[in-house]
Amino acid sequence: MSAAPIDPPTPRPAVGRRTVLGAAAAVATGSALSGLSSPASAAPTAPKAARAALPGGGDLGPNVIVFDPSTAGIQAKLDEVFRKQESAQFGTGRYALFFKPGTYSGLNAQLGFYTSIAGLGLSPDDTTINGDVTVDAGWFNGNATQNFWRSAENLALVPVNGTNRWAVAQAAPFRRMHVRGGLNLAPDGYGWASGGYIADSRIDGQVAPYSQQQWYTRDSSVGGWANAVWNMVFSGVEGAPAQTFPNPPYTTLDTTPVSREKPFLYLDGSEYRVFLPEKRTNARGVTWGNGTPRGTSLPLSQFYVAKPGVSAATLNQALTEGLHLLLTPGIYHLDQAVQVNRANSVVLGLGYATLIPDNGVTALKVADVDGVRLAGFLIDAGQVNSATLLEVGPQGATQDHSANPTTVQDVFVRIGGAGAGKATTSIVVNSRHTIVDHTWVWRADHGTGVGWETNRADYGVVVNGDDVLATGLFVEHFNKYDVQWFGERGRTIFFQNEKAYDAPNQAAIQNGSLRGYAAYKVGDSVTSHEGWGLGSYCFYNVDPTIIQHHGFAAPNVGGVKFHNILVVSLGGQGQYAHVVNDIGAPTSGTDTVPSTVVSYP
């Protein structure tokens, strides 16, 4: 998601698509603790000999910065990190900012790229900032469409002026937050924005998206919601607006079918632990509403605390010895796949820890086992083409994981942008019942190493496993299909997509007899599938005459259902002929107005 390409580090003035977004935006703007486990009740403890070889726990490294209420110079340190990261879109800096439980006053934590901020309590209300956690777009002339890769988690905020500003785009989760006031999702000046994701959060006041094109909010509580541009989706949200798609474009589900919140680091006295929230079915509202959340807990001593420079062989040794992985902020080069074979293993990244496969390997593979949790890291494709970057389960996986699914949360994939990278398929999900909860899978449209063949990536996400659920699926710019879904009984709540800007001509995207590859294709043999609140946009600025036959493709059977789907042509740079299959009106001329289908079939 971006406007016209830029040459980092200095952004160029907005042109083309940003003008289109501005016009569109201007129109739209008018529980008690349960079972904190001992080590024995969580993962099995590795033998003493193995622990001696690779001990668990240890220092979190120089880029994990921990504050307590008595720390001197907190604002100065926050400002120092922000100066480094504000415009470092493709830089190498990675930071995690943690606040111990307590009350802090007079702070404005501005977040730049690859920066996460979080409280270290079990509940957001354990750590209160009388101040703001701010994302704005001054670095990019008031345009927030490139405010990627940053996060806020597990804090209570009392905003100085009553409203906190969180003007983000993709890959910028807002989790387990309590805003004692309102939340503004637009940049200063109400410039253009393309986000975003909120989960397990309570905003006491109104959420005002203003210019945000789309947004997904899950299992939260809001005091109100101000407006919508193209696609606003809610599941399990107390205070959400009623279902009214397409005018205004609200898609509202009372509950989320299955959810399990992201693991998080916290302090138990002076000891670091990782909390593992339990699975919920038909979830609604926050997990921490009655105090602390329900789930289990692991001491840091059961984690191998990885530092940049460690080898893939060492990471695999740690996993084999029964340790979990905590990836501290930085960049990790891999010459073999990280292989997660043990049930209930946790791989948790801090500060946007980044995995790069150097020689065409897959960055990470998960066996067909129960309860693996992958969270909080970025996979950056290497220069040698990888067949896949992340595999959840081996090909042909069949085990039933309904009681204890694998979760993939805030795991982001990038091909190109920071340099030439290639991958045939980014994420493959083979294990049944997997929950993909917030991902942005992005073939870069700007930065370095970008071009139709330079950062070639044909497929974004491929789902082969049955009973897979995606909540908050962002997949953009792939050379062919962005999402292909071959498993039965798959479900997606919220999908955001842009087709590849840089297709050189119509022939380059010809798909047999069809003009263009669908953004989201359900396999021809699938008999049961359901999606809510799905959107695809095109901006074929290299050849604006390109026609995209449809955004969505699916078999015409009663068990395959879409609710509230749309396609948008941005300023007439390319057009859609239909929305799904041969159904839905074409996008029209230069008007950036969605074409919608409320129900399919």
N, C-alpha and C positions, 0 to 999 in steps of 0.2 A: 504494500500500500504506500503510495507516494504520489507526488505530483510529477512534474517533468524531472528527468534524471538530474542529479547534481554531481559535481566533481568534488569529493571531500578534500580537505576539511572545510572549505568555505562554501556555504550554500549560495546558489544563484537566485536571483529574484524569481518570484512565482510566475509561471506561465502555464498556458494550456489547461491541464486538468484542474489546477488549483482555481482558475477562474470559473470553471464549471461548478466546482464544489461550492464556491462562494455564492453563486447565484442560487443554487439549490438550498443552501443553508439559510440564505436571507429570506426565502419564501417560508421555510419551515419554522424559523425562529419566532415571525409575527406571533441446665440439667445437673444434676448433682454428679460429682466425680465418681466414676465407676471403675473399679478394677485397675487402679494404677499398679501395674504388674511388677513383680520382682523379676530379675533376669531369668529365673527358671521358668516363669510362666509366659515368657515371650519366646525369643529365638533360643535354640539350644546353645549352650556355652561351648566354645571350642576347647579342645584338650589343652592342658597347661603347656605342653611342649609347643603346640602350634601358636599359642598366645605369646610364648617367649620369642618365637620367630618374628611375628608381626603383632606387636602389642596394640590393643585398642586404646582409644582416647588420645589425649595429648593436646598440645597447643593448636589453636585455630588459625594461626598464621597472621601475617601483618595486615592483610586486607579485610579482616574481620575486626571491626572497631566497636568496642563495647563501652557504653556510658552508664554511669549511675547518677542519681540526683546530685551527688557532691562533686562530680567531675568538673574541673575548671575548663573554661574555653570550649564548651560544647558547640556553640554557634560558629565559632571560628573554624573548628574542625569540619563541621558540616559544609561551611562555605568553601573550604579548601578542596574537599572532595568534589563539590559541585563545579568548581572552576575547571577541574581536570576533566570532568565527564559531561559537561553541559552539551557540547557539540561533538563529542568523540564517538560519532555514530558507528564507526568501524574500527575503533581503537582497541587496545589490548587491556586497558584498565578494567578491573572488576572489584566491586566493593559490597560488603554487607555491613550495615549499620544497625547495631543492636542496643536496645535500651532496657536496662534492668527494671524490675518493678519499682514503682514509685511515681512521684509527680514531678514534672518538669514544666517550667514556665518561660515565656518569652522567646520561644524558638520558632524559626521558620526553616524547616528542612526541605530545601529545594533538591529535587532528584533529577539527575542526568542519566545518561545511558549506563547500562549494566550496574545499576545501583539498587540494592534492596534495603528497605528499612523495616524493622520489626521490633515488637516488644518481646520480652523474655518471661512473661507471666503465662499462666495457664489460661487466663481469660484476658481479653482485650482491656477490660476495666482495671486490670492489675497495673497497667502502665499508662498513665495519663499525660498527654502533652497539652498544656495550655498554650496553644499555638497552632501552627499549620504544617502539613506535609504537602508540598506544592509541586505540581508539574505544570509548566507554562511553556510558551513557544517563542520567547524572545530571540532565541538563537536562530530561528528560522522565519523571521519576519512575521511572527504572529500566526504561523500555520502549524497546526499540531498533528498533521497527518503522518509525520515521521517520528513521533515521540514513542519509540519502541523500547523494549527490554529494560524495564524497571518495575518495581513492585513495592507495595505497602501491605503490612500484615500485622495483626495481633496488637493493635494500639487503640487507645481511646483518644480522640482529638476534641478539644474545645476551641474551635477556630476563632481567631482574633476578632474578625468582623462578622462572625456568625455563620460564614460559609467557607468551606475548604475548596480550593481549586485543584482538580485532578484532570487535566486536559491531555489525555493520552490517546495513542493509537493502539495497534496490535501489540501483543506480548507484554502487557502491563497490568497484571492482576491486582485487584484490590480485595484482599481476603481477610476475614476475621477482624474487621475494623468496626469501631463504634464512633460515629461522628455525632457529637452532641451539638448538632446544628445542621446546616444544609450542605449539599455537595454540588459544585458547579463543574461540569464535565467539558467546558469550552475554554479556550485560551482567552487571555485578556484581549479585549476588542472583538470577541466573538468570531474569531477567524475559524478556518476550516479544521475539521477534526474527523477522525475515522477510527473509532474504538469499538468495543472495549468489553470489560468483564468485571463483575462484582460477584462475590460469593460469601456466604456465611457472615454477612455484615449487617449492622443496624445503623441506618441514617435517620436520626430523630426528625430532622426537617425534610425539606423537599429536595429531591434530586432534579437538577436542571440540565438536561443534555444540550440544549440550544442547537449548535451546529453539528452535533455528532450524527453521522450517517446511520449508524447502527449500534446496538448495545445488547448484551445479554446479562441478566441478573438472576442469580440462582440462590434459593434457600436463604433468604434475607428478610429484612423488615425495613420499609421506607415510610417516611411521613407524607409522601406524595411524589408525583412524577409530573414534570412540567410540560413536555412536548415530545414530538417524534418527527424524524425526518423520513427515513425509508423503512427501517426495520428494528423495532424494539421488542425484545422477547423476555418473558418472565416465567420462571417455573419455581413454585414453592415460595413465593414472595408475599409476605404480609404487607398490605397497603398498595399492591400493584394496581395499575389501572385495569379496567375491565377489558375483555376481549372485544376489539373493534376493527381488526384488520379488514380492509386496507385503509380506512379513513376514520381516525388516525391509525397508523400501522402498528397496532399493539397486538401481540400474540401472547396470551396469558394462560398458563397451565396452573391449576391450583397447587399441584405438588410436583416434585421431581421423582420419577419412578424409583431410581436407585441412586444414592450418592454416598461418598465417603470422603471426608475433607482431607486436605493435604497434610502430611506430617509436618511438624514444626519443632524447632529447637526451643527449649525453655530452661529456666533455672529452678531447681528444687533445693532451696537453701543456697549452698555454694556449688552444687553439682549440676553440670549440664546433663540434660536428658532430652530425648526425642519423643514427643507425644504422637501416638498413632490413633487418630479418631476412628470410632467404630462405624460400620456400614449402617445406613438408614434406608428404609424403604418408604415410599410415598412421603418424602421429606417436605417439610415446610418450616420456614423460620430458621433462626440461627441455632447452632449446636450448644452455645454457651449461655443461653438465656437465663438459666437458673443457677448460674455460677460457673463452675468448671465443666469442661466437656466430658463426654463419655468415651472411653477408649482405654488403651493400654500405653505403657511407657517403657522405654529402653534407656539404660544409662549410656553415656558416651563411651564407656569402656567396651561396649559391644560394637563400636564402630571403628573401622580403620579410617583415621582422619587423613585424607589424601591431600597432598600439596602439589602444585604445578611442577612438572618435571618427573613425577613418578611414572613408571612404565605400566603398560597394560598388563604385563605379566605379574607385577606386584599387586595390582588391583584384583586380578583373578586369583592370586594366591590368598589374598585376604578373604575373598568370598568363599574360596574352598575351605579355609580354616574356620568358617562359621561366623565371620565378622560381616557387618553391614558396611556400607560405604557412605562417608560424609565427604563431599567434594568441596574443599574450601575454594574461595574465589581465585580464578586464574584460568589459564589455557592448558589443556592436557592433550598431547599428541599421542595417538594410538597406532601401533603397528600390528595389532591384532584386536579382535573383538573382545570387549568386556562381556563375560558370559555369566549371567545370573541363573544359577541352576537350582538354588535352594528355595523352598517355599517360604513365604513371609519375609523375604529379603527386602531391605530398604536401600535405595540409592537416592540420597538427598543432596542436592546441590545448594550452595550458598553463593549469593552475589553473582549469579549468572555464570557459574563455572561452565567452561566450554570444552566440549570433546571434539577433536579433529582427527578423523581417520586419514593417515598419511599415504597409504599405499593401496587404496581401493578396497579396504576391508569394511565390514559393517561395524559401526561404532559400538553398538550394544545389542546383545541378544538375550532373550528371556526364555527359559525352558517352559514346558507346559505344566506349570505347578501353581498351587494356590497362592494368592495373597501378596504377590510382589508389589511393591510401591516404588514407582519412579517419579521423581518430583524435582522441579526447580533447577533445570540445567538446559543448556543450549548445545545442539549438535550442529557443527559447521562443516559442510562437505569439503573434502580435500581436493587437491588438484588432479589426482588420479580417480577416474570414475569408480564409484561404489555402486554395486548392484542395489544395495539397500543401505540405509543409515541406522534404522532402528527396527528390530524384529521382535514382536511380542508373541512368543510361541513359535515353535518350528512348523514348517509346512505340514499340513495334515493333522494338526492338533485337535483332539476330540474330547479331552477331559471336561467334566462339568465343574465349573468354578462358581456356581451361583451363590453358594454360601460365603465364599471368600474370594472375590474377584481380584484380578490385577488392576491397578489404577495407574494411569499416566496423566500427570497433572503439572501444568506449567512446564512442560517439556517442549522446547521450541526448536525448529529445524530451519537452517538457512543454507541456500545454495548460491554462492556468489555474493558480491557486495563488499566483503572484506578481502577479496582476491578471488581468482578463478577457482571454481569448484564445480564438481559434477556428481550426479547420482541418478541412476535410472529411476528408482523409486525411493521416496524418503522414508515413509513409515509403512510397515506391513503388520497387520494385526491378525494373527492366526488363532490365538487362544480364545476360547468361548468366554462370554460374560465379561470381557474386559470393559472397563470404563475409561474413556478418554475424556478427561475433564479439563478443558481449556488447553488448546494447543494452537500455535501459529506456525504453519508449514509454508515457507516462503522461498520461492525462486526469485532472487533479487532482480528488481527492475531499475536499480540505480546503485551507485558505488563503483568499485573497481571489479574487473573480471566479469563484466556483464555483457551479454550478447546472445542472440538466438541460438548459436552453437557454442559460444564461449562458456556459459554456465548451463549447459544442456541438462534438463531434468524432465523426463517425459511424464512421470506420474507422482502425485503428491502423497495421498493416503490410499492404501488398498486394504480392504477389510475382507478377509476370508472366513474368519471365525463366526459362528452363530451367536446370537443373543448379545451382541456388542452394543453398548450405549455410548454415544458421543454427546457431551454437554458443553457447548462452546467450541465449535469447530471452525477455525479460520485457515483457509488453504488458498494460496494465490499464485498465479502466473506460470503454471506448468505448461510445457510444450504440448502435451496432449491432455489426458484426463487429469483433473485436479483430485477428484475422489472417485474411486470405483468400489462398489459394495457388493460382494458376492455371497456373504453369509446370510443365513435366514434370521428373521425376527430382529433385524437391526433397527435401531432408533437413533435419530439425531434431533436434538433440541438446539436450535440456532446454528446456522451456517453462514459464513461470510466468505465471498470469493471475488476475485478479479481474474479474468482471463489474461493471458500474457499480452502485455502492451506491444511487444516487439516483433510479433509475427510479421515477416517481411511482405507477405502477399497472401491471397486466398489459397493458392495451391499449397502453401506451407502448412496449412492446418486442415487440408482436405482429409476427411475421415470416410473413406469409401465413397458412398453416394451422398454423404452428409457434409454440409459446410460447417466445419469446426467440430471439436470434441466437447462434449457436455462438461460443465463444471462438476456435476454430480451425477454419476451414472449408477443405477441399480442394475445388477446383472440380469440378463435375459431370462435365466432360469429361476430367479428368486420369486417366491410366492407370498412372502410376508415381510413388509418393511414399512416404517412410518417416520415421517419427518415433519417438524413444526418450525416455521419461521426461517426459511432458507432464502438467501439472496445471492445473485450473481451479477457482476457488473462487467462491462467491456469498455476498453479505452484503446482501440487499435490506432494509435497515433502514427505509426510508421506507414500504414496503409488504411486510411479511414474508410475506404470502400468495402472493406471486409464485412461479410455477412456471417453471423454466427447463428446456426439453425435454431438452437435452443440452449437454455442454461441447464436444463435437467432432462434426463432420459431414464425411462423406467418401463418395465413390462406393464401392459394394460390388463392387470388382474385385480380383483377386488381386494386382495390382501396387501397390496402395495399402495400406500396412501401418503399424500402430501397435504399439509395444511398451511396456507398462508405463505406462498412462495412468490418471488418477484425477480425480474431482470431489469437492469438499468443500462442504457447507453449514455456514457458520459460525454455530453456535448456533441453527440452525433459522430464521435470517433469510432466508427463501426456500428453495426446494428444487430439486434436479435430479431429473428423472424418469428419466433414463438417463445413461450416460457418453458413448457414441458412437452416433450414429444412434438406433436403438431398442434398443441393446444395453447391458447393465449395469444393476445394481440401482439403485433410487432411493436418494438420501440419506434418512436416517431421522430424523424428529422434530428434537429439539434436540441430538442427539448430533453432535458435531463429529468424525465418523469418515468417512474416505474411502470412496467406492465406487470399485472398481478394475476394470479390464479388463487382463489380462496380455498378450493378443494379439488383434489385429484384422486381418483378418476371422477 
